[in-house]
């Protein structure tokens, strides 16, 4: 990931955590909570650079919440593909 990408991700995460941006649209509470937790895990990566990955339970919770709702299937499959592409050998 390029420097500009990291800076943009940091900006988006901080904007969300600070309440400057919100999740748009109607979503089940469980999905909103999983997304919120995932953003907070991203903030941990910013605050603690020694952390190199989002803790697995945040990813699992997000995927499991999305899996329960058919309208998130495409997003779920995209996230799984990203995870597979980036998994350690």
ABEGO torsion letter per residue (X at the ends): XBAAAAAAAAAAAAAAAAGABBBBEBBBAAAAAAAAAAAAAAAAAAABAABABBBAAAAAAAAAAAAABAAAAAAAAAAAAAAAAABBX
